[in-house]
Amino acid sequence: MIKVYCYERCTTCKKALKWLDDQGVKYQLLDIKSEHPDEKTIRELHSKSGLPLKRFFNTSGLLYKSLELSKKLPSMPEDEQYSLLASDGMLVKRPLVVGKDFVLVGFKEPEWQILTK
């Protein structure tokens, strides 16, 4: 079963969960605010995803903006970025979907078709 990290007030998460339900995909729902991945998990997910680490940041979030991360991330060491992502689930792009051999960040329906195969 896949794990889906979401935030209950996020409209993109609501849309993604509806899509999963409509497709009949079973999932374990985790609140990204209170059950966010720790640093070791973030490192593993990043490695498994094949995505740039920047894609894991919720760039439209208030915390991201208040910390001025758009200016700081380009020169920030990866170790510090991992630590930052693990410090607060609201910094993590959502929904974050974790399967046995894949990781999806954000909701893009074409990418999510992998879940129905």
N, C-alpha and C positions, 0 to 999 in steps of 0.2 A: 504494500500500500504506500502511496506517495504521502509526503508531508507537505502541507501548504502553510507557510507563514503569512499571516494577514493582519490587518488592523481593521477593527470592526467599523470605523467611521470612514474608511477609505472607499471612495466610489469605484475605483479601478478594482479593488479587491472584491467588492460586491458583485461587479460585473463578471469577474473571473470565477467566483464561486458559483454563480448562476450558470455560467457556461459549463463548468464541471458537472453540476447537477443535471443539466440538460443532456449532457453526453453520457450520463450514467457512470462517471468515474468516481470510484471510492477514494477517499482521502482522509487523512488525519489533520484536523485544523489546529493550528497553534497561533496564539496571540503574539505577534512580533514585538509588542511592547513589553509584555511580562515574561515571555518564553523565548526571547531572542537567542540566536546562536552565539556560543562562546567563541573565543579567538581561534581555538583549535579547529572547531567546526567551520568557521568562516574560511580558514586557510584550505581545508579539505574541499569545501564547496567551490571555492575559487579555482582550485586546481582541476576539479572534475568538470567545471563549466567550460573551460577554454576561453572564457571571456576576459577582457581587461578588468582589472580590479575596480576601476572607476565606475563600471556598470553596476556595481553592487551598492553604490551610494544613491540615496533618495535625494537627487539634486533639486527637487521641487519642494522639499520639506522645510519647515520653519527653522529647525535646528541646524540643518545644513547651511541655510542662508545666514542665520545669526552667528555661526562660527566662521563665516566667510571662507568656507572650504573651497569654493571655486577658485580663489586666489592661492590657497595654501596647498591643495592636493598635488598640483604639478611638481612641486619641489619636496613634497613630504615622502620620507622613506616608506617602503611597503610595510615594514614591521609596525610603524606608527599608524598606518592606514588600517591594518588588521585590528590593532588594539582599539582604535577609534570606532570601527564598525561593531566590535564586540561590546563596546561600552554602553550603547543605547540602540535599541531596536528601531527607533524612529529615524536613525541614519541609514538604515538598510532599505534598499529598493524593494518594493512589494508589488504584488505578491511574489514570494520566493518559494519555488516549487522544487522539492528534492525527491528524486526517484532513485532507483537502484544504480542506474548508470547515466544519469543526466541531472542537470540543474537548469531551471528556467528562472530568469529574473525579469519581472514586469509581466504584463499581460499583452501578448501579441498572438492573436488567434492562430495565424499560420504556424508559428513555432509550437504552439500547444497541441497541434494535431498529433504529435508524437504520443500524447496521452491516450489517444483513442485506438491505437494500433495494438 
